[in-house]
Amino acid sequence: MTEYKTDCRLFTGFSPCQFRRSCADCPHYAPVGERVLLIQLDALGDVLRMTALLPAIRRAYRDAHITWLTRGESAPLLANNPLVDRVLLLGDATVATLEALSFDRVLCPEKSVPACALLDVARAPVKKGFGLDAGGAIVPLDEDAEPLYRLGLDNHAKFFENESSAQELAARAVGLPWHGERYVVVLDDEERAVARADREAARVRDDEVLIGWNNGCGPRYPYKRLLVDDQVMLMKATWERLTAKERTGFALLGGGTGDGERNREVARRLAHEGIAVTETPTTAGLRRGLASVAGCDMVFSGDTLGLHMAIGLRKPVVAWFGITCHQEIEVFGRGVKVLADVPCRPCWLQSCDLETKCYRSLPWDDVASAVAEMAGGLLRDGSWEGELLIGELLREDRVPPPLGNSPGPILHVL
C-alpha cells in the first residue's frame, strides 16, 4: 500500500497537495506540531482584521496546522492565505465535523453565542477566549480573556480609556503575545490584473494617484455611511484643494446594498461639476472588492469592511468615525483618523433620535484638506507615512449612552 504522510500540513486526503508528488521522500514534508482551531464567524471586517492573529499563532506554534471556522460569506476573505491550512464553513455538518476532529487548542476571540457554542463542542485539551456557561451567557475562559470581557461590559472603559486595537485585545484574550502583526491579505495574479485594469479605466498612470472613495456600509449600522449630498460636497471640496488635478483620479468603491445606485448618483453629480469619477463593481463579490481597493493608491472610508480591505492591502487611509471607537482600529502608521464633531460619540447605536447625526457632523474642511494633502504626499514622495487624529478625543462632561438600542431579543441563527 502506498505510504501517505497524513501528519503533513499540506496533506488533505481529498486531492494532491500543491507540489503534486508522492508523499514518499517528499522534500516538502512538513509534520504538524499542533493543531489549532480559530473560530471567528462575524463580521466581515472582523474576519479580515483577525487575520492579524495568524502570524502570532505561527510565531507561538511554529509548526501548527491552522483551521479557521467561519461563515460562508466570509470565506473569500481567507482565500490565498498561506497561513491558513483549512477553512471550515458553518453549516449543517459543522457540529458533526467538530466532534470528529481533534485539536490541541481552540481559540475563540469572538463574543457571540454561536462562536462560543462551537468552541464548547470542539475537542481540545486547551481552549482560550470565550465560551458559554450552563445558562447560555458568554463568559471568559480564563484570566487572559478577562480584560476584553470587562471592556465589553463597561462603556466608559471601552469608549474613553482603552487605547488598544481590536486585534491586540483579541490576541491577548486567546493567550498570544502581541507584536503588532499586520493583516494577511493575498491577491492572486488575476486579481492583480483586475486592479491594473481599474487604474487603466481611470486613466491613472503608476506615477499618479488614484483616490478610492468607499461608500460601502452594511445594513446593521447605517450611520457608518455618508449621505450622497455630503459625499459629493466632500469630494468636490477635495478636488478644489488638489495641487495636481491632472495627476489625480477618483474611484468610487463599495459593496453593500444600494451602493451601486448611490455611486452612480455621486458620479453623475460630480460629472456635472466637471469632475471625472470611475465606478468599480459593487455586486461582484468580496475578492472583486479587494481588487478594486488594490487598484487605488489611498482610500477614504468610514469604519467599514472597505477600510479593513485598504488597511490589509497596506494603503494609506483617511478614516472617519462616528458611532465606533477609533482607538480599536490600527492603521499601522499610515492613516488619518477623523472624529465626528458631536458630544455623544462613540455610541455603537443602530438608530438615533438626535437631530444632529454624527455622520453629518464631520469637520469637512479638515477632511478635504487631509485627503488632498495625502494625495499630494504620494505624488511628491511616492509614499505617505504618519498617524494623525483630527477631532476631539474626549468630552469631559459627557455621560456615555447605553450600548445599543436593540428593538428586541438578539436572535442567533445556527
For each residue, the residues with C-beta under 8 A, 3 or more apart:
1:
2: 22 23 24
3: 23 24
4: 11 13 23
5: 8 11 23 26 29 31
6: 11 13
7: 11 31 32
8: 5 11 17 23 26 29 30 31 32
9: 30 31 32 63 65 85
10: 17 18 19 28 30
11: 4 5 6 7 8 17 23
12: 15 17 86
13: 4 6
14:
15: 12
16: 19 20 21
17: 8 10 11 12 20 28
18: 10
19: 10 16 26 28
20: 16 17
21: 16 26
22: 2 25 26
23: 2 3 4 5 8 11 26 29
24: 2 3
25: 22
26: 5 8 19 21 22 23 29
27:
28: 10 17 19
29: 5 8 23 26
30: 8 9 10 63
31: 5 7 8 9 63
32: 7 8 9 35 63 64 65
33: 61 62 63 64 65
34: 61 63 64 65 104 105
35: 32 64 65 67 101 102 103 104 105
36: 57 61 64 65 66 67 103 104 105 106 107
37: 67 68 69 101 103 105 106 107 122 124
38: 50 53 54 57 66 67 68 69 107 108
39: 69 70 106 107 108 110 115 118 119 122 129
40: 46 47 50 68 69 70 74 108 109 110 115
41: 47 69 70 71 74 90 110 112 114 115
42: 46 47 71 74 110 112 115
43: 46 47 218 220 305
44: 47 48 73 74 77 218 286 305
45: 48 49 304 305 307 308
46: 40 42 43 49 50 110 166
47: 40 41 42 43 44 50 51 70 74 77 78
48: 44 45 51 77 183 185 305 308 309 312
49: 45 46 52 166 167 183 308 311 312 330
50: 38 40 46 47 53 109 167 170
51: 47 48 54 77 78 81 83 183 184 185 312
52: 49 55 56 167 171 181 182 183 184
53: 38 50 56 57 107 109 167 170 171 174 176 181
54: 38 51 57 58 66 81 83 84 181 184
55: 52 58 59 83 181 182 184
56: 52 53 59 60 171 176 177 178 179 181
57: 36 38 53 54 60 61 64 66 83 107 176
58: 54 55 61 62 64 66 83
59: 55 56 62 177 179
60: 56 57 176 177
61: 33 34 36 57 58 64 105
62: 33 58 59
63: 9 30 31 32 33 34
64: 32 33 34 35 36 57 58 61
65: 9 32 33 34 35 36 85 86
66: 36 38 54 57 58 83 84 85 86
67: 35 36 37 38 84 85 86 87 88 101 103
68: 37 38 40 78 84 86 87 88
69: 37 38 39 40 41 87 88 89 90 94 98 118
70: 39 40 41 47 74 75 78 87 88 89 90
71: 41 42 74 75 89 90
72: 75 89 90 91
73: 44 76 286
74: 40 41 42 44 47 70 71 77 78
75: 70 71 72 78 79 87 89
76: 73 79 285 286 287
77: 44 47 48 51 74 185 286 290
78: 47 51 68 70 74 75 81 84 87
79: 75 76 287
80: 186 187 188
81: 51 54 78 84 184 185 186
82: 184 186
83: 51 54 55 57 58 66 184
84: 54 66 67 68 78 81 87
85: 9 65 66 67
86: 12 65 66 67 68
87: 67 68 69 70 75 78 84
88: 67 68 69 70 94 97
89: 69 70 71 72 75 94
90: 41 69 70 71 72 94 114 118 414
91: 72 94
92:
93: 96 97
94: 69 88 89 90 91 97 98 118
95: 98 99 118 121
96: 93 99 100
97: 88 93 94 100 101
98: 69 94 95 101 118 121 122 123
99: 95 96 121 123
100: 96 97
101: 35 37 67 97 98 122 123
102: 35 123 124
103: 35 36 37 67 106 122 123 124
104: 34 35 36 124 125 126
105: 34 35 36 37 61 124 125 126 127 128
106: 36 37 39 103 119 122 124 126 127 128 129
107: 36 37 38 39 53 57 128 129 174 175 176
108: 38 39 40 115 116 118 119 127 128 129 130 131 174
109: 40 50 53 129 130 148 170 171 173 174
110: 39 40 41 42 46 115 116 129 130
111: 115 116 130 138 148 149 152
112: 41 42 115 116 138 412
113: 116 117 132 136 138 410 412
114: 41 90 117 118 412 414
115: 39 40 41 42 108 110 111 112 118 119 130
116: 108 110 111 112 113 119 120 130 131 132 138
117: 113 114 120 121 132 414
118: 39 69 90 94 95 98 108 114 115 121 122
119: 39 106 108 115 116 122 127 129 130 131
120: 116 117 131 132
121: 95 98 99 117 118
122: 37 39 98 101 103 106 118 119 127
123: 98 99 101 102 103
124: 37 102 103 104 105 106 127
125: 104 105
126: 104 105 106
127: 105 106 108 119 122 124 131 141
128: 105 106 107 108 141 142 144 145 173 174 175
129: 39 106 107 108 109 110 119 140 141 145 173 174
130: 108 109 110 111 115 116 119 138 139 140 141 145 149 173
131: 108 116 119 120 127 138 139 141
132: 113 116 117 120 136 137 138 139
133: 136 137 139
134:
135:
136: 113 132 133
137: 132 133
138: 111 112 113 116 130 131 132
139: 130 131 132 133 149
140: 129 130 143 144 145 146 148 149 173
141: 127 128 129 130 131 145
142: 128 145 146 175
143: 140 146
144: 128 140 172 173 174 175
145: 128 129 130 140 141 142 148 149 173 174
146: 140 142 143 149 150
147: 150 151 169 172 173
148: 109 111 140 145 151 152 169 170 172 173
149: 111 130 139 140 145 146 152 153 173
150: 146 147 153 154 157
151: 147 148 154 157 158 162 169
152: 111 148 149 158
153: 149 150
154: 150 151 157 158
155: 158 159 400 401 402 403
156: 159 160 161 400
157: 150 151 154 160 161 162
158: 151 152 154 155 161 162 325 403
159: 155 156 162 325 346 400
160: 156 157 394 400
161: 156 157 158
162: 151 157 158 159 169 325 327 328
163: 327
164: 168 169 327 328
165: 168 169 327 328 329 330
166: 46 49 169 170 328 329 330
167: 49 50 52 53 170 171 178 181 330
168: 164 165 171 172 178 180 330
169: 147 148 151 162 164 165 166 172 173 328
170: 50 53 109 148 166 167 173 174
171: 52 53 56 109 167 168 174 176 177 178 181
172: 144 147 148 168 169 175 176 178
173: 109 128 129 130 140 144 145 147 148 149 169 170
174: 53 107 108 109 128 129 144 145 170 171
175: 107 128 142 144 172
176: 53 56 57 60 107 171 172
177: 56 59 60 171
178: 56 167 168 171 172 181
179: 56 59
180: 168 330 332
181: 52 53 54 55 56 167 171 178
182: 52 55 312 314 332
183: 48 49 51 52 308 311 312
184: 51 52 54 55 81 82 83 312
185: 48 51 77 81 290 309 312 313
186: 80 81 82
187: 80 191 192 195 290 291 294 313
188: 80 191 192
189: 192 193
190: 193 194
191: 187 188 194 195 287 290 291 294
192: 187 188 189 195 196 291 294
193: 189 190 196 197
194: 190 191 197 198 288 291 292 295
195: 187 191 192 198 199 291 292 294 295
196: 192 193 199 200 295
197: 193 194 200 201 295
198: 194 195 201 202 210 251 278 280 291 292 295 296
199: 195 196 202 204 205 206 210 295
200: 196 197 203
201: 197 198 278
202: 198 199 210 249 250 251 278 295
203: 200 249
204: 199 208 209 210 248 249
205: 199 208
206: 199
207: 247
208: 204 205 247 248 249 379
209: 204 247 248 249 297 298 375 378 379
210: 198 199 202 204 248 249 250 251 295 296 297
211: 238 248 249 250 251 296 297 298 299 300 371 375
212: 251 252 253 292 293 295 296 298 299 300 301 306 310 315
213: 231 235 250 251 252 253 266 299 300 301
214: 253 254 293 299 300 301 302 304 306 307 310
215: 225 226 231 252 253 254 259 262 263 266
216: 225 253 254 255 256 259 282 289 301 304 305 306
217: 221 222 224 225 254 256 259 302 304
218: 43 44 221 224 256 304 305
219: 222 256 257
220: 43 350
221: 217 218 224 323 324 348 350
222: 217 219 225 350
223: 322 323 349 350 352 357 358 359
224: 217 218 221 302 303 304 322 323 324 359
225: 215 216 217 222 256 302 304 359
226: 215 230 231 234 302 359
227: 230 231 359 360
228: 231 232 262 265 266 269
229: 232 233
230: 226 227 233 234 359 360 362 364
231: 213 215 226 227 228 234 235 262 266
232: 228 229 235 236 266 269 270
233: 229 230 236 237 364
234: 226 230 231 237 238 362 364 367 368
235: 213 231 232 238 239 250 266 270 275 277
236: 232 233 239 240 270 273 275
237: 233 234 240 241 364 365 368
238: 211 234 235 241 242 367 368 371 372
239: 235 236 242 245 250 273 275
240: 236 237 368
241: 237 238 368 369 372
242: 238 239 245 248 372 375 376
243: 372 376
244: 247 248 376 379
245: 239 242 248
246:
247: 207 208 209 244 379
248: 204 208 209 210 211 242 244 245 375 379
249: 202 203 204 208 209 210 211 276 278
250: 202 210 211 213 235 239 270 275 276 277 278
251: 198 202 210 211 212 213 277 278 279 280 292 295 296
252: 212 213 215 263 266 267 277 278 279 280
253: 212 213 214 215 216 280 289 292 293 296 299 301 306
254: 214 215 216 217 259 260 262 263 280 282 306
255: 216 259 282 283 286 289 305 306
256: 216 217 218 219 225 259 282 304
257: 219
258: 261 262
259: 215 216 217 254 255 256 262 263 282
260: 254 263 264 279 281 282 283
261: 258 264 265
262: 215 228 231 254 258 259 265 266
263: 215 252 254 259 260 266 267 279 282
264: 260 261 267 268 279
265: 228 261 262 268 269
266: 213 215 228 231 232 235 252 262 263 269 270 277
267: 252 263 264 270 271 277 278 279
268: 264 265 271 272
269: 228 232 265 266 272 273
270: 232 235 236 250 266 267 273 275 276 277
271: 267 268 274 275 276 277
272: 268 269
273: 236 239 269 270
274: 271
275: 235 236 239 250 270 271
276: 249 250 270 271
277: 235 250 251 252 266 267 270 271
278: 198 201 202 249 250 251 252 267
279: 251 252 260 263 264 267
280: 198 251 252 253 254 288 289 292 295
281: 260 284 288 292
282: 216 254 255 256 259 260 263
283: 255 260
284: 281 288 289
285: 76 288 289
286: 44 73 76 77 255 289 290
287: 76 79 191 290 291
288: 194 280 281 284 285 291 292
289: 216 253 255 280 284 285 286 292 293 305 306 309
290: 77 185 187 191 286 287 293 294 309 312 313
291: 187 191 192 194 195 198 287 288 294 295
292: 194 195 198 212 251 253 280 281 288 289 295 296
293: 212 214 253 289 290 296 299 306 309 310 313 315
294: 187 191 192 195 290 291 313
295: 194 195 196 197 198 199 202 210 212 251 280 291 292
296: 198 210 211 212 251 253 292 293 299 310 315
297: 209 210 211 315 316 375 378
298: 209 211 212 310 315 316 317 318 371 374 375 378 384
299: 211 212 213 214 253 293 296 306 307 309 310 315 316 317 318
300: 211 212 213 214 317 318 319 320 367 371
301: 212 213 214 216 253 304 306 307 310 317 318 319 320
302: 214 217 224 225 226 306 307 319 320 321 322 359
303: 224 307 319 320 321 324 326 329
304: 45 214 216 217 218 224 225 256 301 307 308
305: 43 44 45 48 216 218 255 289 308 309
306: 212 214 216 253 254 255 289 293 299 301 302 309 310
307: 45 214 299 301 302 303 304 310 311 317 319 329
308: 45 48 49 183 304 305 311 312
309: 48 185 289 290 293 299 305 306 312 313
310: 212 214 293 296 298 299 301 306 307 313 315 317
311: 49 183 307 308 314 315 317 329 330 331 332 335
312: 48 49 51 182 183 184 185 290 308 309
313: 185 187 290 293 294 309 310
314: 182 311 332 334
315: 212 293 296 297 298 299 310 311 334
316: 297 298 299 334 335 374 378 384 385
317: 298 299 300 301 307 310 311 331 334 335 336
318: 298 299 300 301 335 336 338 367 370 371 374
319: 300 301 302 303 307 326 329 331 335 336 337 338
320: 300 301 302 303 337 338 339 340 362 367
321: 302 303 324 325 326 329 337 338 339 340 345 346
322: 223 224 302 340 342 345 346 357 358 359 361
323: 221 223 224 345 346 347 348 349 358
324: 221 224 303 321 328 329 346 348
325: 158 159 162 321 328 329 346
326: 303 319 321 329 337 339 346 389
327: 162 163 164 165
328: 162 164 165 166 169 324 325
329: 165 166 303 307 311 319 321 324 325 326 337
330: 49 165 166 167 168 180 311
331: 311 317 319 334 335 337 387
332: 180 182 311 314 335
333: 385 386 387
334: 314 315 316 317 331 384 385 386 387
335: 311 316 317 318 319 331 332 387 388
336: 317 318 319 370 374 386 387 388 389 390
337: 319 320 321 326 329 331 387 388 389 390 391
338: 318 319 320 321 362 363 366 367 370 390 391
339: 320 321 326 345 389 390 391 392 393
340: 320 321 322 345 358 359 361 362 391
341: 361 362 363 391 392
342: 322 345 354 356 357 358 361
343: 395 397 398
344: 347 354 358 398 401
345: 321 322 323 339 340 342 358
346: 159 321 322 323 324 325 326
347: 323 344 352 400 401 403
348: 221 323 324 403 404
349: 223 323 352 401 404 405
350: 220 221 222 223 404 405 406
351: 405
352: 223 347 349 357 358
353:
354: 342 344 357
355:
356: 342 360 361
357: 223 322 342 352 354 360 361
358: 223 322 323 340 342 344 345 352 361
359: 223 224 225 226 227 230 302 322 340 362
360: 227 230 356 357
361: 322 340 341 342 356 357 358
362: 230 234 320 338 340 341 359 367
363: 338 341 366 367 390 391
364: 230 233 234 237 367 368
365: 237 368 369
366: 338 363 369 370 390
367: 234 238 300 318 320 338 362 363 364 370 371 390
368: 234 237 238 240 241 364 365 371 372
369: 241 365 366 372 373
370: 318 336 338 366 367 373 374 388 390
371: 211 238 298 300 318 367 368 374 375
372: 238 241 242 243 368 369 375 376
373: 369 370 376 377
374: 298 316 318 336 370 371 377 378 384
375: 209 211 242 248 297 298 371 372 378 379
376: 242 243 244 372 373 379 380
377: 373 374 380 381 383 384
378: 209 297 298 316 374 375 381 382 383 384
379: 208 209 244 247 248 375 376
380: 376 377
381: 377 378 384
382: 378
383: 377 378
384: 298 316 334 374 377 378 381
385: 316 333 334
386: 333 334 336
387: 331 333 334 335 336 337
388: 335 336 337 370
389: 326 336 337 339 393
390: 336 337 338 339 363 366 367 370
391: 337 338 339 340 341 363
392: 339 341 395
393: 339 389
394: 160 398
395: 343 392 398
396:
397: 343
398: 343 344 394 395
399:
400: 155 156 159 160 347
401: 155 344 347 349
402: 155 405
403: 155 158 347 348
404: 348 349 350
405: 349 350 351 402
406: 350 409 410
407:
408:
409: 406
410: 113 406
411:
412: 112 113 114
413:
414: 90 114 117
